[in-house]
Each structure stands twice: as C-alpha cells, then as structure tokens.
Amino acid sequence: MAAALEQGCDLQLSERESGGSWVSAVLDRVGETVGGSGCHIEIHAQSPLVTAMIADVADTEPTGRIKSANAVVTLTLTGSKVDWSAVRIVWSAAKSLWTLVAYDDGSGFDIDLDEL
C-alpha cells in the first residue's frame, strides 16, 4: 500500500483473507465503492501451489528467470469497468518490490503491463 501511495494512488484494502502461505484482498482507490476498481490481488509464497504453478509454465518462459521464483502474485480483473490506472499502480508497486515475470492465461509471457 505504501508503494502505491508513493506512486500517487491511495488504495484501500478490503475483503482481506489469508492462509498459511497466501493472502488475498480487493484493492480500490480510497473513497471508491468496494470492488469498483475490478482489481483483486492474491499473493502465494513458498508453497506446493507456487511450485506447481511455476512448473506448469517454466518451459515456455523465454528467459528462464521464472525457474528461480518462489512466489506468485495474481491480479484478477473483474467487472465491466476496470480502473486501469489503479491496475498500473499496483503493477508498478509490485515491480518496485520484486523482480517480476509477467504472465497472462491468454497471452502467455507476451504481455507487458508497462504498455497499459
């Protein structure tokens, strides 16, 4: 949240849930309706699920960097009006914290959220 604020976007967290090696929440701009941004974030770290998710796509990732990953950050975009500026801020904030390898179920590794 602090990294997003540094990028000029004050986000609020709602519907937060967590388990042994994961956390999820809905992210919206402060003052907006909960779920209005259409941005849901999930972070899984150091778990069998992460290992399986990475193994499923590792052979198709061209740089090989994904093979050393131990966490997966998933942004799920929902609704008819996604707040793309909030999505860009969340993407930039994640990039400021970790080395990222972007992946999309439809586009595979041929995706770059910097182009949004």
N, C-alpha and C positions, 0 to 999 in steps of 0.2 A: 504494500500500500504506500509506503514511503517513497519507493522508487517511482510509482505512478504519480505521486504528488510532485516529485522533483521534475517530472515531465510536463507538469501543468494540468494534471487531471486529478481531481479529488474524487476518489472512488469509495463507495460504501460496500461492505461485505454483508451478505445475508444468506440465510439457509445454509449455514456452515455445518458440515458434517465431517467426521474423521474416524479413522480406524487405526490399526496397528502400524501401517506403513503408507497411509494415504490421507489426504484432506481434500475436500471439495467445497465450493461456495459459488454463489451467484454474485457477479460484480456489476454494479451500476454506478453512474455518477451520483454524487451526493445530491439529495433532493429529488431524484427521479423515482418513478414507481419501481418497486422491486420486480426484477425480471424485465424491465423495459429496455435495457441495453441489448438483450439477447445474448449475453456473454456468461457462460458457466465455465469455471476453471476447476480442473482436477489435477492433483499432483500425487504421483505414486513414486516411492523411492525404495530401493534396495529390497525388492520383494520378488517372489516367483512370478508374479504377474508381469512385472517390468522385464524380467529376464525373457519371458515368453514373447512379450510384445516386441522386444528388440530383435530376438531371434527370427521372428516372422518376416522382418523386413531388412535384416542386416546384409543379406547378399545382394540386395538391389540398391543399396546406398553407395553412390559412386566414390566417395572419399574414404570410406572405411572408418570414419570417426565415430559412427554410431555404435560400433562394437565395444567401445570403452564406456558407454553410457551406463549409469546406474539409477537413472530417474526418468520419468516420462511426465511431461506437462501437457495436458489435453485441454484445448479450448473448444467448447461446443457452442456453436452459434445457432440460436433458435429464433423463431418469430418472423414476422414479415418486415420488421423494421430494426435491423441490427444497427447499433451505434458503432459504426466503423472507426470513428475517432477514438472511442474507448478501447476497441479491439487493438488498434495500433499502439495505444499507450500501454496496454497490458503486454503486448508483444515486445515493445521497447524495454519495458521494465524487466521482463524475463531475460532478454538479451543482456541487460546490464548486470544480471546476477549469475548467469550460467552461459557456457558455450552451448549453442543450440544447433540442432539439425532439424530443420522444418520438414514435416511430412503431412500429407493430406490423403485421406482414403481415396479420393477421386483422382488427384494429380500425382500421387506418389511424392517423390522428392523434387519434382519440378514445380516448386512453389517458393515464393519469396514474399513474405508479408511486408517487407520494406517497400514493395511496389504498390501497396494499397493507397 
